Amino acid sequence: MTERFSQFEQSEGHLAVWGEQDALDISAPLSGVLRLRFLPDALYTTFRYPRPPRKESFAVLDHPPLPLEVERREGTLHVQGGGLTLQLQLQSGDWEVRDAAGHTLALGPVAEGHPDNATQRCTSVHRSTLHVHAPPDAAYLGFGEKVGPLDKRGRHLTFWNTDNFPTGIDTDPMYVSIPFTLVLCGGRASGLFVDEPWRMEVDVAGRDPERLTWQSAGPEMDLYVLAGDEPAAVVERYTTLTGRHALPPLWALGAAQSRWGYEHADHVRDVVEGFRIRELPLDAVYLDIDYMESYKVFTWNRQRFPDPAAFVQEMREQGIQIVPIVDAGVKAEPGYVPYEEALRDDLLVRTGRGDVLVGEVWPNPAVFPDFTQPDVRDWWAGKMRGLTDVGIRGVWTDMNEPACFQVAGAAPDSGEMSQAGAVLEGKTLPYDAQHGRRRHLEVHNAYALCMNRAVQAGLSAGHPGERPFVISRAGYAGQQRYAATWTGDNVSSWDHLALSVPMLCGLGVSGVALCGSDVGGFAGDTNGELLARWSQLGAFYPFMRNHSVRDVAMQEPWRFGPRWLEVIRAALHWRYELLPTLYTLMWQAHRTGAPILRPLPYHYPGDRAALGCNDKFLFGAGVLVAPVLRPGATGREVYLPAGDWFAFHNLQGKGERFSGPQTLRVDAGPDTIPVFLRGGHALALTTAAQHTTSANWPELTWHVAVGDEIHGELYEDAGNGDGPSRRTTLRGDWAGDTLTLRRREEGDLASGRQREQLYLYGLGEVQRVTGATHWQQEGPHLVLDLATDWQTLTLSGVRRD
């Protein structure tokens, strides 16, 4: 029988393998990562067969490939690289990737083409299919922004960024496409990433319970297999591959308020005053499309905002950042400078026939910059001066799937992925729209990522030495390099409140640590109880913004009476108390890619019960949050994984300890969110303020749940820019009945600490304490006042509860 692959050639860290019509390129871009670039039907779909053309990825950073060791044994090709091993059966094309310990990470048949690929009827639309074996006990987390439970096994998912308004609890596709999954199997973790921005689908062991089946409209399947054992190691490798968040300015982690309907500067002033007089913390107000002149990007409606620079400065003096929306569509209006420049310099997306594509978004008619081109991104970054010159430091990018309500001359969705031409799928551009030498079908999912790259560059250029902040509705793998993400136009319903938990956890394990959902819901009328419960949950969102559409019930915190106002005020105060920990988690995400909101299996991958916890999450490694997600509820059940857990509801410790794994019933009235602190973990809190100033915290309280060992970490700096910083680690260990806590500081930031306390939970009687200025036993916990430069704290004669 003829071999599927009969030839191979090795050069510069790549191994090219090919047969009569298929090709495969193998490389190891990182330790623990093997790349298999399948090109089925390469004879028909490329002009450089058998060697594949160079690929420019939107998602993957440039990593020089590691050396490969190649050996042919009978009918099998053995390839080693990056600590992983590939076995390729030359006759059948079957392949298997194993880690250094011999565990199988992924296996399957060679990727398949489609009969259409060989007919050469169309050079811009293809069909490629990749099957990967799905072990019966494997769970599949991630896939970016997707609805449904944490484990996506049994679901069929589409990657085609789509403005689906209003979204439902089963809506797919959504706004963000990230074809990466964290695989959990037998207590071990691995990852699969298919780097294809083309329209793509994946069936996650649904139609065939033994297979993941990926199908792309493109001519190849670019698969990355990632090892790691622990989920954290896999996510760290994935974000090394695709990049990580820049550290945001501190204000971006504070509370934000928005509404499509804040039409005038006075509306914003009134909202800010409403927050301040009620002692409600607030750091930013987001402006929807009302602020623009005739929906023209980079403009201000001077009737509504007569002096933008003075207004932005006025707000900054009150601790408020103004964050305007920036849409992708440019109004096609003669005399409007951005349109004239884009038309003159050929910066716009064109139709399949070569004319400038004209559609409708909020501006009508509208044209679309081709952000996939570097010169277009440079031009757009320069146009950002229209915002940065008036003091804007953060931008909200929207309608960047790209959304387009209608396109002249486009046909409705044919439902056939293999059909080319002016076919529309959803409210966007046609498949055959031209982006330079590529078609929209290929680059659609990467359009927003490229736009966000330009916006980030423009903000950086406009305010050198400050950190830019971009929050985007749409995106692709690697999105985190340029922007945070919120989950788009959700609905004011209890279902959508609950849906946000697994959704944000899925984004987190897909590399997007800085994410959130609209608190209170965007569409439909919220109510006091729903907004209060959503605010309690939102206090733990990495990005916290209350946002709503016009013509629905106003949902500022005071709109539903004093009862709910008190609950929401408390939640906002929790948010600001949490900022030292949230800022540290964001710094950790910047360094390692670790998510902030983590599904329980992230730290308990072998716990099947944890895998089913779609209604609770870990905030970092040591805080379990179990929000109330149903109306009228005064309590809920909470599953605690293995280990000791201390009740810490409303960020207040009561000393109650529970040993997991177990499920317990927790009382949670309208003013309570159940929270548990993990034994051995130290949590840093501060005093709530009306807005952020510096991340060099003047007041700090460590809450320490005692365990066999104790670990805590705190990152501090000025809250913006690249100035001095300080990292503080807290470590504790036992020697008999003596507990010693040691604090170590690294960095060049001078301490701004004025007061520091430490609460210890899980201790009984303590006979002696050295290293504290004052200490006392308060029921189930020990409270210690510490010198601001303390280094060692010793507790002797300790009886552990």
C-alpha positions in Angstrom: 0.0 0.0 0.0 1.3 3.5 -0.9 2.6 5.5 2.1 0.5 8.6 3.0 3.9 10.3 3.7 6.9 9.2 1.8 9.4 12.1 1.9 10.8 14.3 4.6 13.3 17.1 4.9 14.7 18.8 8.0 15.9 22.4 8.2 16.1 25.2 10.8 14.0 23.5 13.5 11.3 22.3 11.1 10.6 18.9 9.6 8.7 18.9 6.4 6.9 15.6 5.6 4.9 15.0 2.4 3.3 12.4 0.2 1.5 12.4 -3.1 -0.8 15.3 -2.2 -0.7 16.0 1.6 2.0 17.8 3.6 2.9 18.2 7.2 5.2 20.6 8.9 6.5 19.7 12.4 8.2 22.0 14.9 8.7 22.7 18.6 8.2 26.4 19.3 8.6 26.0 23.0 9.5 23.5 25.6 6.5 21.3 26.1 4.8 22.4 22.9 4.7 20.5 19.6 3.3 22.1 16.5 1.7 20.0 13.7 0.8 22.0 10.7 -1.4 19.8 8.6 -1.9 20.7 4.9 -4.3 18.2 3.4 -4.6 18.5 -0.3 -1.5 20.7 -0.4 -0.9 19.7 -4.0 -4.1 21.6 -4.9 -4.3 24.4 -2.3 -0.8 25.8 -2.2 1.6 27.1 -4.9 4.7 25.8 -3.1 3.9 22.1 -2.7 5.5 20.2 -1.1 6.9 22.8 1.2 4.3 24.9 2.9 4.3 28.7 2.5 5.4 30.7 5.5 2.5 31.5 7.8 2.0 34.9 9.6 0.0 34.2 12.6 -2.2 36.8 14.3 -2.1 34.9 17.6 1.3 33.3 18.0 4.3 35.3 18.9 7.6 34.7 17.1 9.4 31.8 18.9 12.6 30.4 17.2 11.9 26.6 17.0 13.8 24.3 19.2 16.0 21.5 17.7 14.3 18.3 16.5 15.6 14.8 16.6 14.3 12.6 13.8 14.5 8.9 13.3 12.7 6.5 10.9 12.0 3.1 12.3 10.4 0.8 9.7 7.1 2.5 8.9 7.1 5.1 11.7 8.7 8.5 12.0 9.8 9.4 15.5 10.3 13.1 16.1 11.5 14.5 19.4 11.4 18.2 20.3 10.8 20.4 23.3 10.6 17.4 25.5 7.7 15.8 23.5 7.6 12.9 21.1 5.6 12.5 17.9 5.1 9.1 16.3 3.8 9.4 12.7 2.7 6.3 10.9 3.9 7.0 7.4 1.4 4.6 5.7 -1.8 5.7 7.3 -0.8 9.2 8.5 -2.0 8.4 12.1 -0.1 10.3 14.7 0.4 10.4 18.5 2.1 13.0 20.8 3.5 11.9 24.1 5.1 13.8 26.9 8.5 13.0 28.5 6.8 10.6 31.0 5.2 8.7 28.1 1.7 10.0 28.7 -0.4 10.4 25.5 -1.4 14.0 25.0 -3.1 13.8 21.7 -3.6 11.3 18.8 -5.6 11.0 15.7 -5.6 10.4 12.0 -4.0 12.8 9.6 -6.1 15.9 8.8 -8.4 15.5 5.8 -9.2 17.7 2.9 -12.4 17.8 0.9 -13.2 16.9 -2.7 -13.8 20.6 -3.4 -10.2 21.3 -2.7 -9.0 19.3 -5.7 -11.4 20.8 -8.2 -9.7 24.3 -8.1 -13.1 25.9 -8.6 -12.3 28.4 -5.9 -9.0 29.4 -4.5 -10.3 31.3 -1.5 -12.6 28.7 0.2 -11.6 25.2 1.2 -12.5 22.7 3.8 -10.2 20.9 6.2 -11.0 18.5 8.9 -8.9 17.3 11.9 -9.9 14.6 14.3 -8.4 14.2 17.7 -9.1 11.2 20.0 -11.3 12.1 23.0 -10.8 9.7 25.9 -14.0 8.8 27.7 -13.0 10.5 30.9 -11.5 13.6 29.3 -13.1 17.1 30.0 -12.6 20.1 27.8 -12.5 23.6 29.3 -12.0 26.9 27.7 -12.7 27.6 24.0 -12.7 31.3 24.9 -16.1 33.0 25.1 -18.7 30.2 25.1 -21.9 29.7 26.9 -22.8 26.5 28.8 -21.0 24.5 31.5 -17.3 24.5 32.2 -16.9 21.2 30.5 -17.8 21.6 26.8 -17.8 17.9 26.1 -20.9 17.0 24.0 -21.2 20.5 22.5 -20.8 21.7 19.0 -19.1 25.1 18.8 -18.6 27.7 16.0 -15.8 30.2 15.8 -17.2 33.1 13.8 -17.3 36.4 15.8 -20.9 37.4 15.7 -23.1 40.3 17.0 -25.9 38.2 18.3 -28.3 40.6 20.0 -29.9 39.8 22.2 -27.9 36.8 23.3 -29.6 33.8 24.9 -28.2 31.3 27.3 -27.6 28.9 24.4 -26.3 31.4 21.8 -23.4 30.3 19.7 -21.3 31.8 18.2 -20.6 34.8 20.3 -18.2 37.8 20.0 -14.8 36.1 20.7 -13.2 33.1 19.0 -10.4 31.4 20.8 -9.9 27.8 19.5 -7.9 26.6 22.6 -9.0 24.0 25.1 -7.6 22.9 28.4 -7.9 19.1 28.5 -8.3 17.3 31.9 -7.9 13.6 31.9 -7.1 11.3 34.7 -6.0 14.2 36.9 -3.5 15.4 34.4 -3.8 18.4 32.1 -2.8 19.2 28.5 -3.9 21.7 25.9 -4.9 21.8 22.2 -4.8 25.0 20.2 -5.8 25.2 16.5 -4.5 28.5 15.2 -6.9 29.1 12.4 -8.7 32.5 12.2 -10.8 31.1 9.4 -14.4 30.3 10.1 -14.2 27.1 12.1 -16.3 24.6 14.0 -15.5 22.0 16.6 -17.6 19.1 17.7 -16.5 18.3 21.2 -17.1 14.5 21.3 -20.8 15.1 20.6 -21.6 13.5 17.3 -18.8 11.0 17.8 -18.1 10.5 21.5 -14.6 9.3 20.8 -13.5 12.4 18.8 -13.0 16.1 18.8 -13.6 17.1 15.2 -12.4 20.5 14.0 -13.5 21.7 10.6 -12.1 24.9 9.0 -12.9 26.8 5.8 -9.2 27.2 5.3 -6.7 24.9 3.5 -4.8 23.7 6.6 -5.0 22.8 10.3 -2.4 24.3 12.5 -2.4 22.3 15.7 -0.4 23.0 18.9 -0.2 20.3 21.5 0.7 21.6 24.9 2.0 19.5 27.9 1.8 20.6 31.5 0.3 18.0 33.8 -1.1 20.8 36.0 -3.6 23.2 34.4 -1.4 26.2 35.5 1.5 24.9 33.5 -0.6 24.4 30.4 -2.0 27.9 30.6 1.4 29.3 31.2 2.7 27.6 28.0 -0.3 28.7 26.0 0.2 32.4 27.1 3.9 32.1 26.4 2.9 31.1 22.9 0.2 33.8 22.4 1.3 36.5 24.8 0.0 37.9 28.0 -1.8 41.0 29.4 0.1 44.1 30.0 -0.4 45.4 33.5 -3.4 47.8 33.4 -3.6 51.1 35.2 -5.1 50.6 38.6 -8.1 52.7 37.8 -9.2 50.1 35.2 -9.7 47.6 38.1 -12.0 50.0 40.0 -15.8 50.1 39.6 -17.2 51.6 36.3 -20.6 52.9 35.4 -22.1 53.1 31.8 -25.3 53.4 29.9 -26.2 53.8 26.3 -28.1 57.0 27.1 -25.7 59.2 29.0 -26.1 61.8 26.2 -24.7 64.9 27.8 -21.8 66.0 29.9 -24.3 67.0 32.5 -25.7 63.5 32.6 -22.3 62.2 33.5 -21.8 64.9 36.1 -25.1 64.0 37.7 -24.2 60.3 37.7 -20.8 61.0 39.3 -22.4 63.2 41.9 -24.9 60.5 42.6 -22.1 58.1 43.4 -20.1 60.5 45.5 -22.9 61.8 47.7 -23.9 58.3 48.5 -20.3 57.2 49.2 -20.3 54.7 46.4 -16.8 54.0 45.0 -16.3 54.8 41.3 -13.3 55.1 39.0 -14.7 55.4 35.5 -17.7 56.4 33.4 -17.9 54.8 29.9 -19.5 56.8 27.1 -21.5 55.0 24.5 -22.2 56.3 21.0 -24.1 59.3 22.2 -21.0 61.4 22.6 -20.0 61.4 18.9 -21.1 63.7 16.2 -23.4 61.7 13.9 -21.6 58.5 15.0 -18.4 59.6 13.5 -15.4 58.1 15.2 -12.9 60.4 16.8 -15.4 63.3 17.0 -17.4 64.9 19.8 -20.9 66.2 19.7 -20.2 69.8 20.7 -23.8 70.4 21.6 -23.6 67.7 24.2 -20.0 68.0 25.2 -19.0 71.6 24.4 -15.4 71.4 25.8 -14.2 67.7 25.9 -10.8 68.5 27.3 -12.1 70.6 30.1 -14.8 67.9 30.9 -12.3 65.1 30.9 -10.0 67.1 33.2 -12.9 68.0 35.5 -13.7 64.3 35.9 -10.1 63.3 36.5 -10.0 65.8 39.4 -12.9 63.9 40.9 -11.1 60.6 40.5 -13.0 59.6 37.4 -11.7 58.4 34.0 -13.8 59.0 30.9 -13.7 55.9 28.6 -15.4 56.5 25.2 -16.5 53.8 22.8 -14.7 53.5 19.5 -16.4 51.5 16.7 -14.8 49.9 13.7 -17.1 51.5 11.1 -16.1 54.9 9.6 -18.8 57.1 8.3 -18.6 57.5 4.5 -19.1 61.3 4.4 -17.3 63.6 2.0 -15.3 66.1 3.9 -14.9 63.9 7.0 -11.2 63.6 7.3 -10.8 60.0 8.4 -13.0 58.9 5.5 -11.2 61.0 3.0 -7.7 59.8 4.2 -8.8 56.2 4.2 -10.2 56.4 0.7 -7.2 58.3 -0.6 -4.6 56.0 0.8 -6.4 52.7 0.1 -6.9 51.7 3.7 -10.4 50.2 3.5 -11.8 46.7 3.1 -13.0 46.1 -0.5 -15.6 43.9 -2.0 -14.8 40.7 -3.9 -15.0 42.8 -7.1 -12.5 45.3 -5.8 -14.7 48.2 -5.0 -14.6 49.9 -1.5 -17.1 47.9 0.6 -19.9 50.1 1.9 -22.3 49.0 4.6 -24.2 50.3 7.5 -23.5 50.3 11.2 -24.4 53.2 13.5 -23.0 55.5 10.8 -24.8 55.0 7.5 -23.2 54.6 5.0 -20.1 53.2 6.6 -16.7 51.8 5.4 -14.3 49.6 7.2 -10.6 50.0 7.8 -8.5 46.9 7.0 -6.8 46.5 10.3 -5.0 43.4 9.1 -2.6 45.7 7.3 0.2 47.4 9.3 -0.1 50.7 7.6 -3.8 50.9 8.4 -3.0 50.1 12.1 -0.4 52.9 12.1 -2.9 55.3 10.5 -5.6 54.4 13.1 -3.2 54.8 16.0 -2.4 58.3 14.7 -6.1 59.2 14.5 -6.4 58.3 18.2 -4.8 61.7 18.9 -8.4 63.1 18.5 -9.1 61.3 21.8 -5.8 61.4 23.6 -5.3 65.1 23.1 -8.4 65.8 25.2 -7.1 63.5 28.0 -8.6 60.1 27.2 -6.5 57.3 28.7 -8.8 54.3 28.1 -11.0 53.2 25.2 -13.8 50.7 24.7 -13.8 49.1 21.3 -17.1 47.8 20.0 -18.9 46.6 16.9 -15.5 45.1 15.9 -16.5 41.5 14.9 -16.9 43.6 12.6 -20.6 44.2 13.0 -22.4 45.5 9.9 -26.2 45.7 9.7 -26.3 45.4 5.9 -23.9 45.4 2.9 -25.0 46.5 -0.5 -25.1 43.6 -3.0 -24.6 40.8 -0.5 -26.6 37.6 -0.5 -28.1 36.1 2.6 -26.4 33.2 4.4 -26.3 30.2 2.2 -25.5 27.8 5.0 -22.7 26.3 2.9 -19.2 26.9 4.1 -17.8 25.8 0.8 -19.7 28.5 -1.2 -17.8 31.6 -1.9 -19.0 35.0 -3.2 -20.8 37.8 -1.4 -22.3 35.5 1.2 -23.2 37.0 4.6 -23.2 34.9 7.8 -24.7 37.1 10.5 -24.4 40.9 10.7 -20.9 41.2 9.3 -18.9 41.5 6.0 -19.3 39.0 3.2 -17.0 35.9 3.0 -15.3 37.3 -0.2 -14.6 40.8 1.1 -10.9 41.6 0.4 -8.3 42.4 3.1 -5.2 43.0 1.0 -4.4 39.5 -0.5 -6.8 37.7 1.9 -10.5 37.2 2.0 -12.7 38.0 5.0 -13.5 34.4 5.5 -9.9 33.9 6.5 -9.3 37.0 8.7 -12.8 37.7 10.1 -12.0 36.3 13.6 -8.8 38.3 13.8 -10.3 41.6 12.8 -10.9 42.9 16.3 -7.5 41.8 17.6 -5.9 43.9 14.9 -8.1 46.9 15.7 -7.3 46.6 19.4 -3.6 46.5 18.5 -3.9 49.8 16.8 -6.0 51.4 19.6 -3.5 50.3 22.2 -0.6 51.8 20.2 -2.5 55.1 19.8 -3.2 55.4 23.5 0.5 54.6 24.3 1.7 57.2 21.8 -0.7 59.8 23.2 0.3 59.4 26.8 3.9 58.2 27.0 4.9 56.7 30.3 1.3 55.7 31.1 -0.4 52.4 30.7 -3.1 52.2 28.0 -6.3 50.4 28.7 -8.5 48.9 26.0 -11.6 46.8 26.7 -13.0 45.0 23.6 -16.2 43.1 22.7 -14.7 40.9 20.0 -11.3 39.1 19.7 -9.2 36.1 18.8 -6.5 34.1 20.4 -3.8 36.4 21.6 -6.4 39.1 22.3 -4.9 39.5 25.8 -1.8 41.3 24.4 -3.9 44.3 23.5 -7.2 44.4 25.3 -9.4 43.1 28.1 -12.7 41.5 27.2 -16.2 41.8 28.4 -18.9 39.3 27.3 -21.0 41.8 25.2 -24.7 42.5 25.2 -26.1 40.2 27.9 -29.6 40.3 29.4 -30.9 41.4 32.8 -31.9 38.0 33.9 -31.0 35.5 36.6 -30.0 33.0 33.9 -27.4 35.5 32.5 -26.1 36.2 35.9 -25.4 32.5 36.4 -24.1 32.1 32.9 -21.4 34.7 33.5 -19.5 32.4 36.0 -18.5 29.5 33.6 -18.2 32.0 30.7 -15.6 34.1 32.5 -13.8 31.0 33.8 -13.6 29.8 30.2 -12.1 33.1 29.0 -9.6 33.0 31.9 -8.2 29.5 31.1 -8.1 30.7 27.4 -5.5 33.4 28.3 -8.0 36.3 28.8 -7.5 37.0 32.5 -8.9 40.5 32.5 -12.6 40.0 31.7 -16.1 40.7 32.9 -19.8 40.8 32.2 -22.1 43.8 32.3 -23.3 44.0 35.9 -27.1 44.2 36.1 -27.4 43.1 32.5 -27.4 45.2 29.4 -30.8 44.5 27.8 -34.1 44.3 29.6 -35.2 45.7 32.9 -33.2 44.7 36.0 -34.6 44.9 39.5 -33.1 45.7 42.9 -32.5 42.1 44.0 -30.9 41.1 40.7 -28.7 44.2 40.6 -27.7 43.6 44.2 -26.7 39.9 43.7 -25.0 40.8 40.4 -23.0 43.6 42.2 -21.9 41.0 44.8 -20.6 38.7 42.1 -19.2 41.6 40.1 -17.1 42.7 43.1 -15.0 39.6 42.1 -15.0 40.1 38.3 -11.6 41.2 37.1 -13.4 43.9 35.1 -16.4 45.4 36.9 -18.9 47.7 35.0 -22.6 48.4 35.4 -23.9 48.9 31.9 -27.3 49.0 30.3 -29.0 49.9 27.0 -31.3 52.9 26.6 -35.0 52.5 27.0 -34.7 50.0 29.8 -35.0 50.6 33.5 -32.2 52.9 34.9 -29.8 50.8 36.9 -27.6 53.1 38.9 -27.2 51.6 42.4 -29.7 54.0 44.0 -32.6 53.4 41.6 -34.3 50.6 43.6 -34.5 52.1 47.1 -32.4 52.2 50.3 -32.6 48.4 51.0 -30.8 47.4 47.8 -28.6 50.5 47.8 -27.1 49.3 51.1 -26.3 45.9 49.6 -24.8 47.4 46.5 -22.7 49.9 48.5 -21.3 47.0 50.5 -20.4 45.1 47.4 -18.6 48.1 45.9 -16.7 48.5 49.2 -15.7 44.8 48.9 -14.3 45.5 45.5 -12.1 48.3 46.8 -11.0 46.3 49.8 -10.0 43.5 47.4 -7.8 45.7 45.2 -4.4 44.8 46.7 -5.2 41.1 45.9 -6.8 41.8 42.5 -3.9 44.0 41.5 -1.5 41.2 42.6 -3.5 38.6 40.6 -3.3 40.9 37.6 0.4 41.2 38.0 0.6 37.4 38.2 -1.5 37.1 35.0 1.0 39.5 33.4 3.9 37.3 34.4 2.5 33.8 34.0 -0.9 34.0 32.3 -2.7 32.6 35.3 -6.4 33.5 35.3 -7.9 35.6 38.0 -11.3 33.9 38.1 -10.4 30.2 38.1 -12.7 27.2 37.7 -12.3 24.8 40.7 -10.7 22.1 38.4 -7.9 24.6 37.7 -6.4 23.7 41.2 -8.3 20.4 41.6 -8.0 18.7 38.2 -8.6 15.2 39.5 -11.8 16.1 41.4 -14.8 15.1 39.3 -17.2 17.0 41.6 -15.2 20.2 41.2 -15.6 19.8 37.4 -19.4 20.1 37.8 -19.1 23.3 39.8 -20.5 25.8 37.3 -21.8 28.2 39.8 -18.8 29.0 41.9 -15.1 29.8 41.3 -11.8 30.5 42.8 -10.6 34.1 43.1 -6.8 33.4 42.7 -5.6 30.2 44.4 -7.1 30.6 47.9 -10.5 32.2 47.8 -13.6 30.3 46.9 -16.6 32.4 45.9 -20.1 30.9 45.8 -22.5 33.7 44.6 -26.2 33.5 45.1 -27.7 33.2 41.5 -31.4 32.6 42.1 -34.2 35.0 43.1 -35.5 34.9 46.6 -32.7 32.6 47.8 -31.5 33.0 51.4 -28.9 30.3 51.2 -27.2 27.9 48.9 -25.2 24.7 48.8 -21.4 25.0 48.4 -19.0 22.3 47.5 -15.6 22.6 49.1 -12.7 20.6 47.5 -10.0 18.8 49.6 -8.3 20.8 52.3 -9.4 23.2 55.1 -11.7 26.1 54.3 -12.6 29.0 56.6 -15.8 30.9 56.3 -15.0 34.4 55.0 -18.4 35.6 53.9 -18.5 39.3 52.9 -14.7 39.3 53.4 -15.1 38.9 57.1 -13.7 35.9 58.9 -15.7 34.2 61.6 -13.3 31.4 62.4 -15.5 28.6 61.2 -13.4 25.8 59.6 -14.7 23.1 57.3 -12.7 20.2 55.9 -13.2 19.2 52.3 -14.2 17.5 50.2 -17.8 18.1 51.3 -21.0 19.9 50.4 -22.6 22.1 53.0 -25.6 24.4 53.2 -24.7 28.1 53.8 -27.1 30.8 54.9 -26.9 33.8 52.5 -29.5 36.4 52.9 -29.7 39.4 50.5 -26.7 41.1 52.1 -24.4 38.1 52.0 -22.1 36.4 49.5 -20.6 33.1 50.7 -16.8 33.2 50.5 -14.2 30.7 51.9 -10.5 31.2 52.6 -8.4 28.2 51.9 -6.1 26.9 54.6 -2.5 28.0 54.2 -3.5 31.0 52.1 -2.9 34.7 53.0 -5.2 37.3 51.5 -4.3 41.0 51.5 -7.1 43.6 51.8 -7.1 47.4 52.2 -9.6 50.0 53.4 -12.3 50.9 50.8 -12.0 54.4 49.2 -14.1 56.5 46.9 -11.7 55.9 44.0 -8.2 54.5 43.4 -5.0 56.5 43.8 -1.9 54.4 44.2 -1.2 50.7 44.4 1.2 51.5 47.2 -1.3 50.7 49.9 -1.2 52.9 53.0 -3.4 50.5 55.0 -3.1 46.7 54.7 -4.6 43.8 56.5 -3.5 40.2 55.9 -6.1 37.6 56.5 -4.3 34.3 57.1 -6.0 30.9 57.2 -3.6 28.7 59.1 -2.4 25.5 57.4 0.7 23.3 57.5 2.4 26.0 55.4 1.3 29.6 54.7 1.8 31.5 51.5 0.9 35.0 50.5 2.0 37.5 47.8 1.5 41.2 47.3 2.6 43.4 44.3 2.7 47.2 44.7 3.7 50.1 42.6 2.3 53.6 41.8 -0.7 52.1 39.9 0.4 53.3 36.5 3.6 53.6 34.4 6.8 51.7 34.6 8.3 53.2 37.8 9.6 51.4 40.9 7.7 48.4 42.3 7.8 46.1 45.4 6.9 42.5 45.8 6.2 41.2 49.3 6.0 37.5 50.1 4.6 36.1 53.3 5.7 32.6 54.3 4.8 30.6 57.4 5.9 27.3 58.8 5.6 25.3 62.0 8.2 23.9 64.5 6.3 21.9 67.1 3.9 24.4 68.7 5.6 27.4 67.3 4.4 29.2 64.1 6.9 31.6 62.4 5.7 34.0 59.8 8.4 35.8 57.6 7.9 38.7 55.4 10.3 39.4 52.5 10.3 42.5 50.3 12.0 42.8 46.9 12.1 45.9 44.7 12.9 49.6 44.7 9.5 51.1 45.7 9.6 52.9 49.0 6.8 51.7 51.3 3.8 54.0 51.7 2.4 51.8 54.5 1.0 53.7 57.5 -0.8 50.8 59.2 -0.6 47.0 58.9 -2.6 44.3 60.6 -2.8 40.5 60.5 -5.7 38.3 61.3 -5.0 34.6 61.9 -7.8 32.0 61.6 -7.6 28.4 62.8 -5.6 28.9 66.0 -6.7 28.0 69.6 -4.8 29.3 72.6 -1.6 31.3 72.0 0.8 31.8 74.9 3.3 34.3 73.5 3.8 36.5 70.4 7.0 38.3 69.4 7.3 40.7 66.6 3.9 42.4 66.9 3.3 45.8 68.5 0.1 44.6 69.9 -2.0 41.4 69.8 -5.2 40.0 71.2 -7.5 37.0 70.8 -10.9 37.9 69.4 -13.0 34.8 69.7 -11.9 32.4 66.9 -9.2 34.6 65.5 -6.0 36.4 66.5 -5.5 40.0 65.7 -2.0 41.5 65.5 -0.9 45.1 64.9 2.4 45.1 63.1 5.2 47.6 62.6 5.2 48.8 59.0 8.7 47.3 58.5 8.1 44.0 60.3 10.0 41.0 59.0 9.5 38.1 61.4 6.5 37.2 63.6 6.7 34.2 66.1 3.8 32.6 67.9 4.7 30.2 70.6 2.8 27.7 72.7 0.1 27.5 70.0 -2.8 25.1 70.2 -4.2 24.5 66.8 -8.0 24.1 66.6 
